[in-house]
Amino acid sequence: MVDDLRSAGPRPADPHLAELRAAAQALRRELAGYRGDPADLRAAEEGLDAVDAHLLTGEPDGARLRGALLLLVGALGSVSALSGPVGDVRRAIDRITGKG
């Protein structure tokens, strides 16, 4: 399971990867307390799982990270309470992919 990989995985040396890891973990914590649509929560968790999987490689694929971001934004983009954490993940992905 990705939960096991997330805790056992190597810590990223690149500060942008460390920023993304922290932002994804913060969003995951916020999601734990969010009581929205279960389908949206599942989609958001899948997006975060995809981010975690890419972080484990140490060299995440920009296109796939952006796909994971689309899942997150599609699921949570209209939830104002989560806009800060979602934005943090977006900015971290933008830095990694050279768009920020």
C-alpha positions as semicolon CSV with decimal commas, in nm:
position;residue;x (nm);y (nm);z (nm)
1;M;0,000;0,000;0,000
2;V;0,118;0,351;-0,067
3;D;0,078;0,436;0,304
4;D;0,354;0,186;0,381
5;L;0,570;0,323;0,101
6;R;0,517;0,680;0,212
7;S;0,653;0,615;0,559
8;A;0,932;0,382;0,445
9;G;1,040;0,574;0,136
10;P;1,357;0,774;0,106
11;R;1,348;1,138;0,198
12;P;1,393;1,354;-0,107
13;A;1,724;1,541;-0,126
14;D;1,591;1,798;-0,373
15;P;1,427;2,084;-0,181
16;H;1,143;2,097;-0,435
17;L;1,067;1,731;-0,372
18;A;1,080;1,792;0,003
19;E;0,838;2,084;-0,043
20;L;0,599;1,865;-0,242
21;R;0,620;1,585;0,016
22;A;0,535;1,832;0,296
23;A;0,249;1,989;0,098
24;A;0,102;1,648;0,009
25;Q;0,123;1,534;0,371
26;A;-0,044;1,854;0,492
27;L;-0,326;1,811;0,239
28;R;-0,368;1,448;0,343
29;R;-0,403;1,560;0,708
30;E;-0,665;1,819;0,607
31;L;-0,853;1,554;0,408
32;A;-0,869;1,333;0,716
33;G;-1,097;1,589;0,880
34;Y;-1,296;1,678;0,569
35;R;-1,648;1,536;0,547
36;G;-1,727;1,586;0,182
37;D;-1,849;1,362;-0,098
38;P;-1,689;1,015;-0,061
39;A;-1,624;0,997;-0,435
40;D;-1,435;1,327;-0,421
41;L;-1,237;1,207;-0,121
42;R;-1,142;0,886;-0,303
43;A;-1,031;1,081;-0,610
44;A;-0,826;1,319;-0,396
45;E;-0,663;1,028;-0,213
46;E;-0,579;0,867;-0,548
47;G;-0,416;1,192;-0,658
48;L;-0,212;1,208;-0,337
49;D;-0,118;0,841;-0,373
50;A;0,009;0,918;-0,724
51;V;0,215;1,210;-0,590
52;D;0,360;0,985;-0,318
53;A;0,449;0,717;-0,573
54;H;0,634;0,971;-0,786
55;L;0,819;1,106;-0,486
56;L;0,950;0,759;-0,410
57;T;1,133;0,749;-0,742
58;G;1,335;1,059;-0,652
59;E;1,281;1,177;-1,010
60;P;0,908;1,224;-1,054
61;D;0,763;1,256;-1,402
62;G;0,627;1,609;-1,453
63;A;0,341;1,501;-1,680
64;R;0,224;1,240;-1,433
65;L;0,251;1,484;-1,142
66;R;0,034;1,727;-1,336
67;G;-0,215;1,444;-1,394
68;A;-0,223;1,379;-1,020
69;L;-0,277;1,751;-0,965
70;L;-0,574;1,743;-1,205
71;L;-0,729;1,466;-0,994
72;L;-0,682;1,676;-0,681
73;V;-0,818;1,995;-0,832
74;G;-1,109;1,813;-0,994
75;A;-1,203;1,657;-0,661
76;L;-1,131;1,947;-0,429
77;G;-1,094;2,263;-0,635
78;S;-1,428;2,407;-0,525
79;V;-1,377;2,333;-0,154
80;S;-1,271;2,665;-0,007
81;A;-1,158;2,506;0,320
82;L;-0,898;2,304;0,127
83;S;-0,791;2,572;-0,121
84;G;-0,476;2,658;0,075
85;P;-0,339;2,302;0,097
86;V;-0,438;2,224;-0,263
87;G;-0,265;2,545;-0,373
88;D;0,048;2,445;-0,184
89;V;0,059;2,113;-0,369
90;R;0,001;2,293;-0,700
91;R;0,283;2,541;-0,636
92;A;0,521;2,261;-0,537
93;I;0,438;2,068;-0,856
94;D;0,480;2,388;-1,059
95;R;0,832;2,432;-0,917
96;I;0,925;2,073;-1,002
97;T;0,787;2,095;-1,355
98;G;0,941;2,436;-1,418
99;K;0,612;2,622;-1,442
100;G;0,643;2,812;-1,117
